[in-house]
Amino acid sequence: MTNVATNDLAVSDVNVVTPLHNADDAPHTNNSDQRRESESYTHGHHESVLRSHRVRNVDNSAAYLASRLMPGMTMLDVGCGPGTLTIDLARRIAPGHVTGVDAAAIALEAARDHAAESSVTNVTFTQANAYELPFDDGSFDIVHAHQVLQHLSDPVKAIQEMRRVVAPGGIIAVREADYGAMSWYPPSEGLSEWNLLYHEVTHAYGYEADAGRHLLAWFHDAGFTSDDLQPSAGIWSYATPESRHWWGTLWAERCVASNFAAQAKDADLADDVALEELAEQWRTWAEHPHGWFTIPHGEIIAHV
């Protein structure tokens, strides 16, 4: 299954109101509010991040789930971010209802505004913790998470909590990028350095950048059997001049202005000069007429 063009691999905001780790335990953290939020969510909520989140919809981010969306269902979207995908899901299951949860107030405010602007009324948004969802057992027909587990220190615990709130006969649907399997052309030492740094930063904070390839193992560890699971894969590709510029510009900004940059510096993995050089490498790649960037994702549907 191939999903092409303007998408983002880091669309979901991790759903933890209070971090599992104290922010003081993060390498050289300065204890900003951003670091206390969402287990020190790697991307943070800089405009370059939220801008990329806003392009999400079912077609480009949840096509593997689309055929299972039926009118009248109840659904939980874990890590809803600014709500674009959540609202599209709500349209697909109307008159059913979708609840979007996230840790970040700024993302939830944007999601509520977008729902009002879109005149979509069968959706609500609330702040919640992915490890302690504020819902009764068996509350939803579907629990969905997009780009969330890669930003959690205990993805198996989060899966088990998702399972708790799914009704018998329902499903969990999860999609995660795999940074280690990303590829680009033309060859770029700068993008290779960026990818290595991203892995180093996420490792320093206890997260798994290559989450896509781990989904099957994590769901097994959470108590699902192979008979319960339907794994698959999807692709995002940036190769047109427009999508290449969009993607390269986003990451050039993230390299110097997002929480990724702050964490790289706090962990003594990069300084401002190195990060600006990575940003320039992204801009150079984006301007190349043959530029191509591919992001593979692991996808999984788990039957409860």
C-alpha positions, 0 to 999 in steps of 0.5 A, a space after each residue: 500500500 503506497 501513500 504518496 506526497 505531503 505527509 509527515 512521519 512524526 505526526 502524532 503527539 505522544 499522549 502523556 500528561 505527566 512524563 514517565 521519566 522526570 524531566 530532570 533525568 533527561 540528559 542536560 535538560 533545562 526543564 522547559 515546559 516542552 520537555 515536561 510534556 509528552 515524555 520529552 516528545 522528540 519533535 515538540 510543537 514548533 510550527 514546522 511540526 504542526 504544519 506537517 501534522 495538518 496534512 494528515 488524512 485517511 487516504 495518506 495516513 490510514 489507508 490500511 484502515 479505511 475499509 474497516 471504517 463503518 458508519 455508527 462506530 465509536 473510535 479513539 484516536 490516540 495522539 491526535 495532534 491538531 486533529 486533521 486525521 481525527 476529523 477525517 476519521 470522524 467523517 468516515 464513521 458518521 453518525 458515529 463518534 471519534 474521541 481524540 486524545 493528546 498531551 499537548 494543549 496547543 495541539 488540542 486547541 488547534 484540533 478543536 478549531 479545525 473541527 469547528 471550521 470544518 463543521 464536523 460535530 461528531 468528534 471531541 478532543 481531550 487531554 489524556 495519558 496514553 498509559 492511563 486512558 480515562 475511559 471504561 473498559 471496552 468503550 470503543 470499536 476502534 482504537 487508532 494511533 498514528 506515529 505515537 509508539 515511537 515516542 513512548 518509552 514503554 510502547 507495550 504498556 501503551 498497547 495494553 492500555 489501548 486493548 483495555 478500552 477496545 470492545 470485544 470484537 473491536 480492533 487496534 490500528 497502529 502505523 509507525 515510521 521506520 527511520 532506519 529504513 528511510 532512503 534518499 537520492 542523491 546520496 547525501 552525507 548530510 542526510 546520513 548524519 541527520 539520520 544518525 543524529 536522530 537515532 542518537 537523540 531518540 536513544 538518549 531519551 529512551 525511544 525507538 526511532 525504528 518503530 515500524 519494524 517493531 510493531 509485530 514484536 510489541 503486539 506479541 509482547 502485549 499479549 496478542 497472538 499471530 492469529 490476532 494480527 494483520 501486519 502490513 507496510 505503507 510508503 510515503 514518498 517525496 519526489 515532486 518539486 512541490 513535495 520535495 520542497 515542502 519536506 526539505 523545508 520542514 526538516 531544515 526548520 526542525 533541525 534548528 528550531 524544534 524540540 529535536 534541536 533542543 534535545 540534540 544540544 541538551 544531550 551534547 550530541 550536536 551544537 548550533 553550528 552542526 544543526 545549521 549545517 544539517 539544515 543547509 543539507 536539507 535545503 540542498 537536497 530539496 533543491 536537487 531536481 532528482 531528489 527523492 525521499 522514501 519513508 517506510 511504515 509498519 502498519 498493524 491491525 490487532 483484533 481484540 
